[in-house]
């Protein structure tokens, strides 16, 4: 299962996958793109799961500037427990 939290709406965006390879993670990112309106940036705090480090995943993030990969001190426990946190914000003009 891949899951993200839309903090602004208090809603979970989830995708149940049979496997957890980079292909499934890419499909989950497509699911996030469909669920989060254009004009909102997406911040992800991810664990050290190898799927996030695959070349295809890195290229996808590089081509989508609305995605920001971040790790903040207040998210450390979430990340260490294997979670991924998503929070969309409005883009600055």
C-alpha positions as CSV (number, residue, x, y, z in Angstrom):
1,X,0.0,0.0,0.0
2,X,1.2,3.5,-0.9
3,X,-0.5,6.3,1.0
4,X,-0.3,10.1,1.2
5,X,-2.0,12.6,3.4
6,X,-3.6,15.7,1.9
7,X,-3.2,17.8,5.0
8,X,-5.2,20.7,3.6
9,X,-8.3,18.5,3.1
10,X,-7.6,16.0,5.8
11,X,-7.9,13.2,3.3
12,X,-5.8,10.1,2.5
13,X,-4.8,9.4,-1.0
14,X,-4.0,5.7,-1.2
15,X,-3.2,3.0,-3.8
16,X,-3.2,-0.7,-3.0
17,X,-0.6,-2.5,-5.1
18,X,0.2,-6.2,-5.2
19,X,3.9,-5.3,-5.3
20,X,6.0,-2.3,-4.2
21,X,8.4,-1.8,-7.1
22,X,9.3,1.5,-8.8
23,X,6.6,0.8,-11.4
24,X,3.9,0.7,-8.8
25,X,5.3,3.8,-7.1
26,X,5.2,5.6,-10.5
27,X,1.5,4.6,-10.8
28,X,0.9,6.0,-7.3
29,X,2.5,9.3,-8.3
30,X,0.1,9.4,-11.2
31,X,-2.7,8.8,-8.8
32,X,-1.5,11.8,-6.7
33,X,-1.2,14.0,-9.8
34,X,-4.9,13.2,-10.6
35,X,-6.0,13.9,-7.0
36,X,-4.1,17.1,-6.4
37,X,-5.3,20.1,-8.5
38,X,-2.8,21.9,-10.8
39,X,-1.4,25.0,-9.2
40,X,-0.7,23.2,-5.9
41,X,2.8,22.1,-5.1
42,X,3.3,18.7,-3.6
43,X,5.8,18.0,-0.8
44,X,6.9,14.5,-0.1
45,X,8.7,13.2,2.9
46,X,9.7,9.6,2.1
47,X,11.5,6.8,3.9
48,X,14.7,5.3,2.5
49,X,12.8,2.7,0.5
50,X,14.8,1.9,-2.6
51,X,11.9,2.5,-5.0
52,X,12.2,6.2,-4.6
53,X,15.8,6.1,-5.7
54,X,15.3,4.4,-9.0
55,X,16.4,6.3,-12.1
56,X,12.9,6.4,-13.7
57,X,11.5,7.8,-10.5
58,X,14.2,10.4,-10.2
59,X,13.7,11.5,-13.8
60,X,9.9,11.8,-13.1
61,X,10.5,14.1,-10.2
62,X,13.0,16.2,-12.2
63,X,10.4,16.7,-14.9
64,X,7.7,17.8,-12.5
65,X,8.7,21.0,-10.6
66,X,5.6,20.9,-8.4
67,X,7.1,18.0,-6.5
68,X,9.4,18.8,-3.7
69,X,11.2,16.1,-1.8
70,X,11.9,17.2,1.7
71,X,12.7,15.9,5.2
72,X,12.0,18.2,8.1
73,X,12.9,17.5,11.7
74,X,9.2,17.3,12.7
75,X,8.7,14.5,10.1
76,X,11.7,12.4,11.1
77,X,9.6,9.9,13.1
78,X,7.1,9.4,10.2
79,X,9.9,8.8,7.8
80,X,11.8,6.5,10.1
81,X,8.6,4.4,10.5
82,X,8.4,3.9,6.8
83,X,5.7,6.5,5.9
84,X,5.4,9.0,3.1
85,X,3.8,12.3,3.8
86,X,2.2,14.5,1.2
87,X,1.0,18.1,1.7
88,X,-0.1,20.3,-1.2
89,X,0.4,24.0,-1.0
90,X,-0.5,26.9,-3.3
91,X,2.4,28.0,-5.6
92,X,3.8,31.4,-5.0
93,X,3.4,33.7,-8.0
